[in-house]
Amino acid sequence: MSKDVEINIDRKLCTGCGICIKFCPKDVLDESDDLNQYGNHFAEVVAEEECIVCRRCELYCPDFAIEVEER
């Protein structure tokens, strides 16, 4: 059962390292086809309804680019 959650990714801070994508147990995130202002493929939310609010993406992001909010 998914929770009511909002995942915010700051494209300006994301370096496209992919750590959040690798650590997500539910494949909520994926690499964007678009580039941010620095030429990086930033992470994007592709299945927010699958999020279990484990916050691994938020915790492991070395750039503090992800915020998970439970509504």
N, C-alpha and C positions, 0 to 999 in steps of 0.2 A: 504494500500500500504506500503510495507516494504522499508526501506532505505538501502543504501549501508553502512554496518557497520561491524566492526570487534570487537569481544569481547574477551579479553585476561584475563585468570584466572591463577594466579601464584599458582601452586599446592603446592609450598613450604610454602606459606603464608596462604593458605586456611585451616581453622580448621574444616570445614565440619559442621558449625552451621546451615546451611540451610536458613538463613535469605534472601539471594538473591533469592533463589528458591521460597520462600513464597511471596515475594513482586513483583515478575515479573508478570505483567498483561497478558502476552502473552505466558507463559510457555516455555520460551526460554531456561531455565536452568533446570538441574536435577542433582541428586546425582549420582556420578560415582560408578560403581561396583569395580573399582580399588582403591587402598589405596596409599596415599602419604607416604613420608619417616617417618612421625610421626604416621602412622596407621589410618589416617582419610580418610573417603570417601569424597573427595573433590567435589566441584560443577563442572559441565561440561556443555558446550554449546551443546544443542541437536536440536535447531531450530533457528539458527542465522538469517535466512531469515524472521522470524516473528518479529524480534526486531523492536520496534518503537522508539528507542533511548531515552527512558524516563530517563535512567541512574539510576533508583531506585536501581538496583543491586550494582552499583558502589557507590552510596551515602550511602546505608545502611550497606555495608560490614564493620564490625568492625575491620577487619584485613587488610584493604586496598589491598585486593588480586585481585580485578577486575578493569579492565580498559576498557572503551567503547570508540572506535574511529570511528568517522563518516568519511567515505572516500569520 
